[in-house]
Amino acid sequence: MEPTTRSKPDLLIVDDDPLISDTLNFVLSRDFNVYVADSREQMKSLLRQLDVAPKLALVDLGLPPTPHRPDEGFKLISELIAYSPTIKILVLSGQSDETNAKHARTLGAIDFIAKPCEPAVIKAQLLKALEFTDAETSVAPEAASKLIGASMPMEKLRQQIGQYANAPFPVLIEGESGSGKELVASSLHSKSGRAAKPYLALNCAAISPTLVEPTLFGYAKGAFTGATTSRSGYFEDASDGTLFLDEIGELPLELQAKLLRVLENGEFQRVGETQSRKSNARVVAATNRDLRQEVRGGRFRADLYHRLSVFTIGVPPLRDLGEDKCMLLDHFREFYAKQAGCAPFDFDKRAVQDWLEYGFPGNVRELRNIVIRLTTKHAGQRVSAEQLQSELDLESVDVALPGLAPTQDFKTLQEAARKHLQLQKNFNLDMTLQQWERGYVEAALSITHGNLSQAARLLGIHRTTLYSRIQNYGAQEGAEDQ
């Protein structure tokens, strides 16, 4: 019997080829509620209309306006993960060279499927990914909020959580994408005196800017088109509990003043009402942006930043956690092997060393997805270094050389370079240096909002030198498109 619409999981398909998307929609609609978009912008518009994020996504890399390059697809993966950190993304693409596949996984995709592929194979992969999603959501709250690791940074993190858990003041959690900021927020709640009270989470990047205010503060009947009844918002529903605002850097400027008011005196108004209401919810916010830089750029209020950052917790990136990588490996492979009903894989000696030396640019999320793939492919087997390396994004310069700066001592640089050379195949020094140079140039242009003179001063080079290098990047891109 065909499952009812209500019982089907939601699946998002993003592909600009109507023949592919229509075929997949027809074949997969028996098992999934399928939503289709043909571009990154259309996907964002579609997601804003949904009440709940899809559990699964099947996305192409080559999307408009650059269908012959993977850039849009990479951006889409990052945006989907920001929208819903628990979503399982499968990439279905004709741009299937190994570099693209590995980078897509690093960004958060669970796996990569090369076009063309039989719909039955795609369906099987989606159903397997769904099993892992259901297993993760069935974990008990106390187990789900458990922090794994015995390194000094993790001990410091636990200490900070213990110190700040019962304080009534806001907490700002900073950290890279995939590092576990949501886990820190839930730990703050579960270890506080508010643990028995509501814990609500809102992803500010996952909601239309026009809906943020009514979602946070509620609205009166008739306040806007579609407001057929009055409704409470997150601040009311959280009551005396905790309200977690993820991706707080995405909050529109006009709403930042209203959030500041709630933080200062607990007062807010529903949209369409003049009556003031009170909230005792404790606010925990998270961001992967540098909010200090956002303040300097006029994109985030300085007074709100200072109010949110009464207590600040920095979540360490996985590359800094040493042996914790193996503890996380043990945790996830036992969990997913049990879910799959199979024996866990293990590593040979060289693979263990490669695992410890890998930088995990996608942090814990990337590690977890690697374990899922290895569980699927090598259940009960010993995984060799070669088999492991096929799952790692060793082409990215910043994977093996994280955060290097000229102020570091030469031995530190030399050791990082040694690991990089051992791990990365087909190393090319000129290409590596070009990638680092371009990364710094684009970062400087971003910081200065495209001002060449200011960017040149930031980089310590002449303006004409910077201009010629930017022109050279454009010429290289043109050659690649030929």
N, C-alpha and C positions, 0 to 999 in steps of 0.2 A: 504494500500500500504506500502511496506517495505521502511523505510527511506533510503535516499542515504547515502553512506559511509561518505561523508563530514559532514552530519548533525548528525551523531551518536557521542555520547560522548565516549572518550577513557576509557577503563577499563583494569586495570592490575590485573591478577590472579597469585598468587604465591602459588603453592602447589606441593609437591614432589610425589603425587599419580597421575600417568597419567590417571587412570580411572576417577578420580574426575575432573581433569583439562580439559580433553578432553570432558567429558560430559557437563561441565559448558560452555566451549567454544562453543560447538554446540548449546546449548540451548540459551545462552545469545548473540550470535553473531548477531541475528536479531535486537537487540536493541542497541548493543554497538560494538565499534571497540575493539576487545579483543586481549590483548598481554599476553602471558603465559611464566612464568619462574618457575623453580623447585627448586631454591635455592637463597640465599641472593646474592651470587656472580653473578649468572646469571641475577638476577633482575638488579643489578647495571650496568652490561654490556648492557642490553636491554635499560635501561633508557638513557644511553649515546648516543644511536642511534636515540632517538626521539627528534624532534624539540620542542615539547611542552609536559609538564608533564601531565599524565592522570588526569582526574578529580576524578576518583574513583579507589579504590584498594580493592581486596578481597584476604586476605592472611591467610595462615595457621600458626600456632605457631611451630609445630613440623617439623623442616626442617633440612636437612643435614648440618653439620655432626653429629648433636645430635637430631635425629627425635623423640626421646622419651622424650625430655625435651623442654620447651618453650623458652629457652634462645635465639636461633637464631631468632625466631619470634619476640621477644621483641626488639632485635637489629634492625631487619628489619623495624619495626614500627618507631623507632627513626630515622633511616636513611631516610625513606620515608618522614617523617615530615620535616627533615632538607632539603631534596631535594625540597619539595613543601609544604610549610606551609598550603596551602589551600586545599590540597587533602583530600578527605573523605575516611577513611579506615574502612572497615568492616572485622572483624576477623571471619573466618570459621574454626573451629578446633575441634578435638576430645578431646583435653586437656582442657576440659570445666569446670573444677572445678571453683568455684566462685572467688578464689584468683587470678587465671590466668586471668579470665574475667575482674576483676576490675583493675588489673595492666595494662592490654592491653589498657583499656580506659584511665587510668592515663597517659600513654605514648602518647596518641593522637588518638587512634582508636575511631570512633564514636559509635560503638556498637559491640557486640559479638554474633555470631550465633553458636550454638553447632551442631556438626555433629552427626548423619546424618540429613539432612534437604532437603525438597523438593525444586527443582530448582525454582519453581514458587514463593515460599516464599522469596528465596534469591533475585530473580529479583525484587520483590516488595520492599524489603528493599533498594536495590541499587537505584531504581527510586525515592524513598522517599529521600534518601541522596542527590541525584542529584538535587532535588527541592530546598533543603536548600543551596546547592552550587550555583545554579543559582540566588537565592535570594541575597546571599552575594555579588556576582559579579555585581549585578544590582544596588547596593547602590551608590548614588551620591558621587563623590570624597570628597566633603567637609564633608559629613556625615561619610564616611569611615575613615577619618583621625581624628575624634573627640575623644579626650581623656576623659574617664569617671572616675569620682572619685573626692572627696573633701578632702581626707586625706592630712596630711602634706607631705608625700612622693610624692603624686601626684601634689600638689601645687609646690613643689620644682622642679619636672620634667617639669611642664609648664613654670616655671620661667627660667630654663636652656634653654629650647627650644626658648623662646622669646629672651634670651640674645645672643644665638649662631646663630639664623636663618639667619641673614644678613651678618655675618662674611664670608670672602672668604676662610677661612681656613678649613681643614678637621675636621670632628667630628667622634669620635669613640664611638659607642653605645655598652655598655656591659649589659648583663642580661641573666637570665636563659631561657631555651627553653620554648616557649609559653607565655612569659611575655609581648610581644607586641613591640619588637624592630623595626619591619617593620613599625608599626604605628608611632613611634617616628620619623623615617626617613622621612616618607611622610609628617609629620607635620612640620619638619624642612624646607622642600621644599615649602609647601603651605603657610607658614608664612614668606617666604623670598621674596626678590625682584626678584627672579628667578621663581616665581610661574607660570608665563605664558610661561616659557621655558620648554623644555622636562624634564621629570623625568624618568630615566631608572634604572632598578634593575637587578642585576646579582647575583645569588646564587652560590658562589664558590664551594659549596659542591655538586651542582647538575649538574656539567659539567665535562667531562673528562679532566684530566690535559693537554692532548695534544691539546685540543680545547680552553683552556682559553686564550692563547695569541692571536690567530686570532679573537676570539670573542671580546676581549677588544680593540685590536688595528687595526683590519681589516687585509686584505691580498691582495696581487697582483695576477693577473691572472697567473696561472702556478706555484704559490709558493709551492704547494704540490698537491698530487694526489686528484683530485676532485675539485680543484680550477679552474673552467672553466671560471670564470669572476672575476674581481676585486670587492672587497666589503669593505665597511667602517665598523668600529667597534664601540663599545659602546662609546668610548671617543669622536669620531667624531659625532656620532648621538646625544649624550647628548648636544653637542654644548656649549651654555652658561647656560645650566641647571644644573641638579643634577644627579650624578651617585651614586647609592646605591649599595655597595658591601657587600652582606650578607655572613655570615660565612667566614670572611676574614682569619681566622686561617687556612682554608683549602687551601689557595693559595700556589702553589708549590714554594719552595725556589728560584728556578732559575728565576721565574717571579717576585719575590718580588723586585729585583733590578730595573727592568724595570718600575714597578709601582712607585717606589721611584723617579725615574727620572721624571716621569710625574708630580708627586706631587711637585717636587722642581722647575721645570722650564716650565712645560706644554708641553714638547717635547716628541714625540714618533714616531715610524716608523711602517708602516704596514709590516706584515710578507712578505718577498720577495722583499722589497723595501729598498733603501738607503736614500731616501728623508725623511727629518724630517718634521713632521707636528706638529701643535700646538692645544692644547685643553684648553678651559677655563672652563671646567666642574668642579663643586665643588664636591668633593668626600666625601661621608658619608659611613662609614664602621660599621659593627656590628659583634659581636661574643658572643658565650656563653662559650668560653674558657677563661682561665686566660692567656692572652697574655704575661704577665710578666714571668709566669712560662714557657711558650713556648720559650721565648727568652733565659731564663736560660738553657733550654734543647737543644738549638741550632736549634730549629724548626721554629723560626721566627726571622727575622732580627731586631736587636735592633734599628738601624737607621730608619727603616720603622715604627716600633712601635712608636717611639718618634715623627715622622712626622705625623702619623695618629692621635695621641692622643693629638694634640694641645688643642682641647676641648674634654673632656670625659663626657659622660652622662651615669649614672647607672640607669637602669630601675628596679624599686623595684619589688620583688616577691609578688605575690598576698597575701601570708600569712601575709605580713606586712601592709596590707591596710585596716584592720578593717572593718568599715561600708561600705567601697567602694564595698565589696563583694555583699551587698544588692543592691547597685546602679547598678552594673553590672547585677545582677539577674533581676532587673526590666527592664533594657534595652533589654536584650536578650530574655526574655520570651514574652515581647510585640512584638518584632520584629518577632520571629518565630511563635507565635500564629497568627499574621496577615498573615504571609506567608502561614500557614497551613489552614487558614480560620476557626479558632476555637477560643474559649475563652481561655485565659491564665489560667494556674494552679496557685494555691497559696499554702503557707505553713501553717501548724499549728504552735503553739507557740514553741513547742520543736524542730520542724524541723528548724525554724528560728535560734534558738540558736546553733543547730548542724552545720548549714550552716556557721555561723559566726566563729565557733571554728575549722572548718575543715581547714587543711593546704594547700590544692590544690597544690600538688607537680607538677602537669602539668600546673599550672598557669591559665591564662585567657582562653587558648585553652581548658583545661580540663573543666573549668566552663561552657564555651559555649556548649561543647558537652553534659554535664550533662543536661543543659537546653533543648537541642534538644531532648534528650531521654525522659525527663519528659513531654515535650510538646506532643510527640507522644503517650506516654502511659497514661497520666493523664490530657488531655485537659479539662479545665473547672472544674477540681476537686481540692479538698483540699488534698495536699500531706502530709502524716503523717511522723513522724521522722523515723519510721521503713521503710517506702517506700523510703525515701531519703537515708537512710543508705545503702540500697541495691545497690545504684549507686556510693557510695564512696569507695575509696581504703583505708579502715581503717586497713588493715593488715600491711601496710608499716610503719615501725617504724618512718621514717623521716617525715611522713605526719603530725603527731601530735607533734613531738618533733623536730622542725626545728632548725638546727644550734646551738644545745646546746654545751656549752664548760665549762670546770671546773672553768673558771674565773667568770662565772655568779653566782649571789648570790643564796643562797639556796631557798629563797622564789620563785624566778623565776622558778627554776628547779621543785620545788614542784608543782607549779601551772600548768606548762606544763604537768607534770606527771598525775595530777588529770584529766585534760581534756582528756589525752590519755586513761586512764583507763575507763573513762565514755563512750568514743566513741568506743573503740575497743572491739569486742566480743572475748571470749576465750583467754584472755591475758595470756601470759606465760613469766614470768620474765627471766628465763634461756635463752629461745630462743631470747628474745629481746636483752639481753646483748651479746649473741653470735653474733647476727647480727651486732650490733654496733662495736664489736671487729673486726669482719671480714672486715667490711667496712673500718675501719681505717688501718688495715693491708694491704688491697689491694690498698688503696690510697697511702700509704707509698711506696709500691713496684712500683706503677705507677710513682710516683715522682722520685724515684731513679733508674728507668729503670731496676728493678729486682735485684739490688745490695742488698743482705741480710744484710751486715754489716751496710751500710748507712741507710737502712730502719729501722733496729733495733735501731740505734742511734736516728733516727727521732721519734721513738715510745717510747724511754726511757726504752727499755728492752734489755736483753742479746740476742746475735745472736742465740744461741742454743734454747732459749725459742721461738723466732720467728720461727725458723725452725720446731720445734715440733708442733707448732700451725698450720703452713701451711700443714704439713703432716696430721694433724687431719682433716683439711678441705677436703683434698683429700680422706681420708677414709670415711668421711660422704657422699661425692658425689658418691663414689663407692657403698655404701650401698643403696643410693637412686636409683641408676641405676639397682640394682638387681631385 
